């Protein structure tokens, strides 16, 4: 008496092969998607944190200079209007 049906054994082998193929396809699809994302993001111009902080500090100093100059202009305008 046979302990296993040959047809069932063939079906199990086929199912195992299909599962292995599917797992391989999934891995390849994941790696392909990862590569496409790297390529897409690689073309973008990102700045480093240090560059961002440097520009932020530069903008803050420029804003302080503008505020100081605006105050100075108001003083000069007041002097001009008092002189008339």
Backbone torsions as a table, in degrees:
resi	resn	phi	psi	omega
1	UNK	NA	136.4	179.3
2	UNK	-83.0	140.5	179.3
3	UNK	-85.3	-19.6	-178.2
4	UNK	-139.8	140.2	178.7
5	UNK	-74.7	129.0	-179.7
6	UNK	-60.9	-34.0	179.3
7	UNK	-66.4	-41.0	178.5
8	UNK	-67.0	-39.3	178.3
9	UNK	-63.4	-41.6	178.0
10	UNK	-64.5	-39.9	179.1
11	UNK	-64.6	-40.4	179.0
12	UNK	-65.1	-42.3	177.0
13	UNK	-61.5	-42.8	179.5
14	UNK	-63.6	-42.9	179.6
15	UNK	-64.8	-41.9	177.9
16	UNK	-63.3	-41.9	178.6
17	UNK	-64.3	-42.7	179.5
18	UNK	-64.1	-40.1	179.2
19	UNK	-64.4	-41.9	178.0
20	UNK	-64.8	-41.7	178.1
21	UNK	-64.1	-43.6	179.8
22	UNK	-62.9	-41.6	178.4
23	UNK	-63.6	-40.8	178.0
24	UNK	-65.1	-41.7	178.0
25	UNK	-63.7	-39.6	178.8
26	UNK	-63.2	-44.0	177.9
27	UNK	-61.0	-46.2	-179.0
28	UNK	-64.0	-40.8	179.0
29	UNK	-64.2	-41.7	179.8
30	UNK	-63.8	-44.9	180.0
31	UNK	-66.3	-38.6	177.9
32	UNK	-64.9	-42.7	178.0
33	UNK	-64.0	-40.1	178.8
34	UNK	-62.5	-43.0	179.3
35	UNK	-64.9	-41.6	178.4
36	UNK	-63.1	-38.7	178.3
37	UNK	-66.6	-40.7	177.9
38	UNK	-60.7	-44.0	179.8
39	UNK	-64.6	-42.9	-178.6
40	UNK	-66.8	-43.5	-178.8
41	UNK	-77.4	-23.9	-179.8
42	UNK	-66.2	-27.3	179.7
43	UNK	-80.6	-11.2	-179.7
44	UNK	-82.0	148.6	179.6
45	UNK	-95.9	97.2	175.6
46	UNK	-95.6	148.4	176.4
47	UNK	-104.4	153.3	177.9
48	UNK	-77.5	165.3	179.0
49	UNK	-62.5	-39.0	179.9
50	UNK	-63.5	-42.9	178.2
51	UNK	-63.7	-42.3	179.5
52	UNK	-61.7	-46.4	-179.7
53	UNK	-64.0	-37.3	179.2
54	UNK	-64.5	-43.9	179.0
55	UNK	-68.3	-36.7	177.7
56	UNK	-62.3	-44.2	177.6
57	UNK	-64.2	-41.1	178.4
58	UNK	-61.5	-42.8	178.6
59	UNK	-65.1	-39.0	179.2
60	UNK	-64.7	-42.3	177.8
61	UNK	-65.3	-39.2	178.0
62	UNK	-63.6	-40.4	178.5
63	UNK	-63.1	-40.3	177.8
64	UNK	-64.0	-41.5	178.0
65	UNK	-63.2	-42.4	179.0
66	UNK	-62.2	-45.4	179.0
67	UNK	-60.8	-42.2	179.8
68	UNK	-64.8	-43.4	179.8
69	UNK	-67.1	-37.8	177.2
70	UNK	-62.2	-41.2	178.1
71	UNK	-64.1	-41.3	179.2
72	UNK	-64.4	-40.8	177.9
73	UNK	-62.2	-41.9	178.5
74	UNK	-61.2	-40.3	177.9
75	UNK	-63.4	-45.6	-179.8
76	UNK	-65.2	-40.1	177.4
77	UNK	-63.6	-37.8	177.8
78	UNK	-64.6	-40.7	178.4
79	UNK	-63.6	-42.0	-179.4
80	UNK	-64.8	-45.2	-177.7
81	UNK	-69.2	-29.4	177.0
82	UNK	-71.7	-30.3	-178.0
83	UNK	-77.0	-14.2	-178.5
84	UNK	-88.8	NA	NA
